[in-house]
């Protein structure tokens, strides 16, 4: 049979996970990426305005994210993840509530800290307890109910809505509660808060994401593969006599050498695939795929990067309540190498990142106004900001950060099997059973790699099963 060759288009998490899996299985892999770094929408880059390599937004993983964690294991960077099982919620003025596990069995493991949390009134706690009890049983995948409708039906209080549902859950799915399909909201609750303490652990990269993904580049190249940067795919044609794909590419606006391979994996966002469709061969099912793509909608995420002349908090991360800014990540704590960046006047700066999810209003603000608002609000949570001097700052607006998950969106999520022969699809927006996350992207890459190995007659398993529920959830859910 010989060595199968595959071209993977797209160097995001989906493309990297597919490429690394197939390289490990003995395939000759060529990964094509239009930019000069890997990561896609979960990447880092050198920002000339602040002379720092920064992530386009803080990306997190959880213990339940088995496939992205498996991908990290495959490329040898699993030890570069900072783990915590505590979530600190802070109200303006500084009052704190700590959520996290206890020795009680799931789903009761988070109950003691939840009951002690001052961010929720007694009525809020009763309302959330009722909701959690209702979600112990899975929500049917074909449910047409939105999260907003479900919350009204379950009589959630204003405090429960503002401090939990609109912030924690809507932020996790990066969409307004009125647009979120209930099956995905229920999945987040069950995985992060009910299934087990392990599933809800939160992990963040100890290094910039580009450095993390260097492990993927090494994994591919050490197995005889190649990564082609700064290259766009213009079109692809199938040669039925040779049973091969020929992919036309360009670099810096000029035509480059065509790429030829036995198999093709298109691991790109839905809007990129939509633009490429007219340049692919006619095929049964292409019209349906185009219609599926048109149903998807993006939601933005903004991140504000701030460097102060002194430490403003020792917390590694926090949930910020009742303001435009939602999440704080203490990058100087999570990535300690940043504490001594250089032997100059800017050494030992305290670097924090603020993330604003689900807010198209904030994303529309001019840069100076957005940074000023974020810094002003940050001082309401950490008074030390008032005495600190802001040395430099950056605002990153990822307008196409995630796709929405309204009811029935699964009908618009294609499987890895494309309309074209020897061509497979990957991307967080494809049919993975997960919302728009790095876990969904890694799953899609593994599913596409599995489909490719089946096509060549040497099937391999790459998809890692979900974590099993623990404690009482083994019997309740």
C-alpha positions in Angstrom: 0.0 0.0 0.0 2.9 2.4 0.7 2.9 5.5 2.8 -0.3 7.6 2.4 0.2 11.3 2.0 -2.2 13.9 3.3 -2.4 17.7 3.1 -4.0 19.4 6.1 -5.2 22.9 5.4 -5.3 25.0 8.5 -2.9 25.2 11.4 -5.4 25.7 14.2 -6.1 23.2 16.9 -8.2 21.1 14.6 -5.6 20.9 11.8 -2.7 20.3 14.3 -4.5 17.5 16.1 -5.4 15.8 12.8 -1.9 16.2 11.4 -0.1 15.0 14.5 -2.4 12.0 14.8 -1.8 10.9 11.2 2.0 11.6 11.4 2.1 9.3 14.5 0.2 6.7 12.5 3.0 6.8 9.8 1.4 9.1 7.2 3.4 11.7 5.3 1.9 14.9 6.4 2.0 18.4 5.0 0.3 21.1 7.0 -0.5 24.4 5.2 -1.1 27.5 7.3 -1.8 31.0 5.8 -0.1 32.8 8.7 3.5 32.5 10.0 2.5 30.8 13.2 0.3 27.9 14.4 -2.9 28.1 16.5 -5.6 29.7 14.5 -8.0 31.5 16.8 -6.1 30.1 19.8 -2.7 31.6 19.1 -0.1 34.0 20.3 1.9 36.5 18.2 4.5 39.2 18.7 2.7 42.5 19.3 5.0 45.4 18.2 3.0 48.0 20.1 4.0 46.4 23.5 7.1 44.4 22.3 5.6 41.2 23.8 4.4 37.9 22.6 0.8 37.8 23.7 -2.1 35.4 23.3 -5.0 36.7 21.1 -7.1 35.8 24.1 -6.7 33.7 27.2 -7.7 30.1 26.4 -8.5 27.6 29.1 -9.0 23.8 29.2 -10.9 21.8 31.8 -10.4 18.3 33.2 -13.3 17.1 31.0 -11.5 18.2 27.8 -10.0 14.8 27.1 -9.0 15.3 23.5 -7.2 18.6 23.8 -5.4 17.2 26.8 -4.6 14.0 24.7 -3.3 16.3 22.0 -1.0 18.0 24.5 0.2 14.6 25.6 0.9 13.6 22.0 3.1 16.6 21.4 4.8 16.5 24.7 3.6 19.7 26.4 1.1 18.4 29.0 3.4 19.5 31.7 3.1 23.1 30.5 -0.5 23.5 31.8 -1.2 25.4 35.1 -4.0 23.7 37.0 -6.4 25.1 39.6 -9.7 23.8 41.1 -10.8 27.1 42.7 -12.8 29.8 41.1 -12.7 33.2 42.9 -15.7 35.5 42.2 -15.2 39.2 43.1 -17.8 41.9 43.5 -17.1 45.6 43.0 -15.7 46.7 46.3 -13.7 43.5 46.7 -16.0 41.0 48.4 -14.9 37.5 47.4 -16.6 34.2 47.0 -14.6 31.0 46.4 -16.1 28.1 44.5 -14.5 24.7 44.3 -14.6 21.0 45.3 -14.9 19.4 48.7 -14.5 15.7 49.7 -18.2 15.1 49.1 -19.1 12.8 46.2 -20.3 14.2 42.9 -22.6 16.0 42.3 -22.4 17.3 45.9 -18.7 18.1 45.8 -19.2 21.8 45.1 -22.0 22.3 47.5 -20.2 23.5 50.7 -18.4 26.4 49.0 -21.5 27.3 47.0 -23.6 27.5 50.1 -21.0 29.7 51.8 -20.6 32.1 48.8 -21.7 35.6 49.7 -22.1 36.5 46.0 -25.4 34.6 46.1 -28.4 35.4 48.3 -30.4 32.6 50.0 -33.0 32.9 47.3 -30.3 32.7 44.6 -28.9 29.6 46.1 -32.3 27.9 46.3 -32.9 28.9 42.6 -29.6 27.5 41.5 -30.0 24.3 43.5 -33.3 23.7 41.8 -31.7 24.3 38.4 -28.8 22.0 39.1 -31.1 19.3 40.4 -33.1 19.5 37.1 -29.9 19.2 35.1 -28.6 16.0 36.8 -30.6 14.3 34.0 -29.4 15.0 30.5 -31.3 17.4 28.3 -32.4 15.7 25.0 -30.2 16.7 22.1 -33.2 17.6 20.0 -34.6 20.1 22.5 -35.7 23.4 20.8 -35.6 25.4 24.1 -33.2 28.2 24.6 -31.3 28.7 27.8 -33.2 31.9 28.5 -36.6 30.1 28.1 -35.4 27.3 30.4 -34.2 29.7 33.1 -37.5 31.5 33.1 -39.4 28.2 33.3 -37.2 27.3 36.3 -37.7 30.7 38.0 -34.2 31.8 38.3 -33.6 34.9 40.4 -31.9 38.1 39.2 -28.8 37.3 41.3 -28.6 33.8 39.9 -28.9 35.2 36.4 -26.4 38.0 36.7 -23.7 36.2 38.8 -23.9 32.7 37.3 -25.9 32.1 34.2 -25.1 35.3 32.3 -21.5 35.4 33.4 -20.2 31.9 34.0 -22.3 29.9 31.6 -22.9 32.4 28.8 -19.2 33.3 28.9 -18.3 29.7 28.6 -20.4 29.4 25.5 -19.7 33.1 24.4 -23.2 33.9 23.5 -26.3 35.6 24.9 -28.5 33.3 27.0 -31.5 34.0 24.6 -29.5 32.4 21.7 -28.0 29.4 23.5 -29.6 26.0 22.8 -30.4 24.2 26.1 -28.5 21.0 25.2 -25.2 22.8 25.2 -25.9 24.8 28.3 -26.8 21.6 30.1 -23.6 20.0 28.8 -21.5 22.8 30.3 -23.2 22.5 33.7 -23.0 18.7 33.8 -19.3 18.6 32.8 -18.0 21.5 34.8 -20.1 21.4 38.0 -21.8 18.0 38.4 -20.0 15.1 36.8 -16.8 15.1 39.0 -14.3 17.4 40.7 -11.7 16.3 38.2 -13.8 17.3 35.2 -14.2 20.9 36.5 -10.5 21.6 37.1 -9.3 24.6 35.1 -6.0 24.6 33.1 -4.1 27.5 31.4 -0.9 27.4 29.4 2.3 28.3 31.4 3.8 29.6 28.1 2.5 31.6 25.2 0.4 29.5 22.9 2.9 29.7 20.0 5.5 28.2 22.3 3.1 25.5 23.4 2.3 24.6 19.7 6.0 24.3 18.9 5.5 20.8 20.2 3.1 20.1 17.4 5.6 21.4 14.8 8.3 19.2 16.3 6.0 16.2 16.3 5.1 16.5 12.6 8.7 17.3 11.4 10.3 14.5 13.4 8.0 12.1 11.7 9.0 13.3 8.2 6.2 15.8 7.8 6.3 19.4 6.7 4.7 22.7 7.8 4.2 25.3 5.1 3.6 28.8 6.6 2.4 32.1 4.9 0.6 30.1 2.3 -3.0 30.3 1.0 -4.9 27.5 -0.6 -6.6 28.9 -3.8 -8.3 25.8 -5.2 -8.1 22.0 -5.2 -8.8 19.5 -7.9 -9.2 15.7 -7.8 -7.4 13.6 -10.4 -9.5 10.5 -10.7 -7.0 8.6 -12.7 -4.1 9.2 -10.3 -6.5 9.1 -7.3 -4.8 12.3 -5.9 -5.6 15.8 -4.9 -3.7 18.7 -6.5 -3.9 21.9 -4.4 -3.1 25.3 -5.9 -1.4 27.6 -3.4 -0.1 31.2 -3.3 2.4 33.0 -1.2 2.6 36.8 -0.9 0.1 37.1 -3.6 2.1 35.1 -6.1 1.3 31.5 -7.2 3.4 28.9 -5.5 4.1 25.3 -6.3 0.9 23.1 -6.3 0.8 20.5 -3.5 -0.2 16.9 -4.4 -1.4 14.3 -1.9 -3.5 11.2 -1.7 -5.9 12.7 0.9 -7.0 16.2 1.9 -8.3 17.5 5.3 -9.9 20.9 5.3 -9.5 22.1 8.9 -10.6 25.7 8.6 -13.3 27.9 10.1 -16.7 27.7 8.5 -16.5 31.1 6.7 -13.1 30.1 5.2 -14.6 26.9 3.9 -17.5 28.8 2.5 -15.1 31.0 0.5 -13.2 28.0 -0.8 -16.3 26.0 -1.9 -16.5 27.6 -5.4 -12.8 26.6 -6.0 -13.5 22.9 -5.2 -14.8 20.3 -7.7 -18.6 20.0 -8.2 -20.0 17.2 -6.0 -23.2 15.9 -4.6 -23.7 17.3 -1.2 -21.7 20.5 -1.8 -24.9 22.6 -1.9 -26.1 21.1 1.4 -22.7 21.9 3.0 -22.9 25.5 1.7 -26.4 25.8 3.3 -25.0 24.4 6.6 -22.2 27.0 6.6 -24.7 29.8 6.1 -26.5 29.0 9.3 -23.4 29.7 11.5 -22.9 33.0 13.3 -19.7 34.3 15.0 -19.5 35.9 18.4 -16.5 38.1 19.4 -14.2 37.9 22.4 -12.1 40.9 23.5 -9.0 40.8 25.7 -7.3 43.7 27.4 -3.6 43.3 28.2 -2.2 45.5 30.9 1.3 45.9 32.3 1.6 47.7 35.7 4.7 48.9 37.5 3.8 46.8 40.6 1.8 43.7 41.6 -2.0 44.4 41.8 -3.1 40.9 43.0 -1.7 37.5 43.9 -4.8 35.7 42.6 -4.0 33.5 39.5 -7.4 34.3 38.0 -10.8 35.7 39.0 -14.4 36.1 37.9 -15.4 39.8 38.0 -19.0 40.5 38.7 -21.4 43.2 37.6 -19.1 45.0 35.2 -18.2 45.0 31.5 -15.0 43.0 32.2 -15.6 39.4 33.1 -12.4 37.5 33.7 -9.0 38.3 35.1 -5.9 36.2 34.4 -2.7 37.0 36.2 -0.2 36.2 33.5 2.7 37.1 35.7 1.5 34.3 38.0 0.5 31.7 35.4 3.6 32.4 33.3 6.3 33.2 35.8 9.0 33.7 33.2 7.2 37.0 32.4 8.3 38.4 35.8 11.9 38.9 34.5 11.3 39.6 30.9 14.4 41.7 30.4 17.2 43.5 32.2 15.9 47.0 31.5 13.4 49.5 32.9 10.5 47.3 32.0 11.6 44.2 33.9 9.4 42.8 36.6 6.2 44.4 35.3 3.0 42.9 36.5 1.0 41.6 33.5 -2.7 40.8 33.7 -5.2 40.0 31.0 -8.9 40.9 31.2 -11.4 39.0 29.0 -14.8 40.3 27.9 -17.1 37.6 26.5 -20.5 37.8 24.8 -20.3 41.6 24.5 -20.6 43.1 21.0 -21.0 46.5 22.7 -17.5 46.3 24.2 -16.1 45.0 20.9 -17.4 48.1 19.2 -15.5 50.5 21.5 -12.4 52.4 20.2 -9.2 51.0 21.6 -8.4 53.9 23.9 -11.9 53.9 25.3 -12.0 50.2 25.8 -8.7 50.1 27.7 -9.6 53.1 29.8 -13.0 51.5 30.8 -11.3 48.1 31.6 -8.6 49.8 33.8 -11.2 51.9 35.6 -13.4 48.9 36.4 -10.4 46.8 37.4 -9.7 49.3 40.2 -13.1 48.6 41.6 -12.0 45.0 42.3 -8.4 45.7 43.2 -7.8 49.1 44.8 -4.0 48.8 44.4 -4.6 49.6 40.7 -5.2 53.2 41.8 -1.6 53.5 43.1 0.0 51.5 40.2 1.2 53.1 37.0 0.0 51.5 33.7 3.2 51.1 31.7 1.8 49.7 28.5 -1.4 48.1 27.2 -3.0 46.3 24.3 -6.5 45.5 23.1 -7.2 42.4 21.0 -10.6 42.0 19.4 -11.2 38.5 18.1 -14.3 39.2 16.1 -14.7 35.6 14.9 -13.8 34.0 18.2 -16.5 31.4 18.5 -19.6 30.2 16.7 -23.1 30.4 18.3 -24.9 27.3 19.5 -28.7 28.1 19.1 -31.3 25.3 19.2 -31.0 22.8 16.3 -27.5 24.0 15.4 -26.3 20.4 15.2 -28.2 20.1 11.9 -25.7 22.6 10.5 -22.6 20.8 11.8 -21.3 18.4 9.1 -19.5 15.1 9.8 -15.9 14.6 8.9 -17.0 12.9 5.6 -17.0 15.6 3.0 -18.8 15.6 -0.4 -15.5 14.9 -2.1 -13.5 11.7 -2.4 -10.6 11.3 -0.1 -11.4 14.7 1.5 -12.4 15.2 5.1 -13.6 18.1 7.3 -12.4 19.3 10.6 -13.0 22.4 12.8 -14.7 23.1 16.1 -17.9 23.9 14.1 -18.2 20.4 12.7 -20.2 17.6 14.4 -18.4 16.9 17.6 -21.1 17.2 20.2 -19.2 20.0 21.9 -19.6 23.8 21.7 -17.0 26.2 20.2 -14.0 25.2 22.3 -10.5 23.9 21.8 -11.8 20.5 22.9 -14.3 20.6 20.0 -11.5 21.5 17.6 -9.2 18.7 18.9 -12.1 16.2 18.7 -12.8 17.2 15.1 -9.2 16.7 14.1 -9.1 13.2 15.7 -12.4 12.3 14.0 -11.1 13.5 10.6 -7.9 11.5 11.1 -9.9 8.4 12.0 -12.0 8.8 8.8 -8.8 9.1 6.7 -7.4 5.9 8.2 -10.7 4.0 7.5 -10.5 5.2 3.9 -7.1 3.8 3.4 -8.1 0.5 4.9 -6.0 0.7 8.1 -8.4 2.1 10.7 -7.0 3.7 13.8 -8.7 5.2 16.9 -7.7 8.7 18.0 -10.8 10.0 19.7 -10.5 9.9 23.5 -13.7 9.1 25.3 -15.3 11.5 27.7 -14.5 11.3 31.4 -16.9 9.0 33.2 -19.0 10.6 36.0 -17.9 9.9 39.5 -19.5 9.6 42.9 -23.3 9.5 42.9 -23.4 10.8 39.3 -22.5 7.3 38.2 -26.0 6.4 39.2 -28.0 9.6 38.8 -27.0 10.9 35.4 
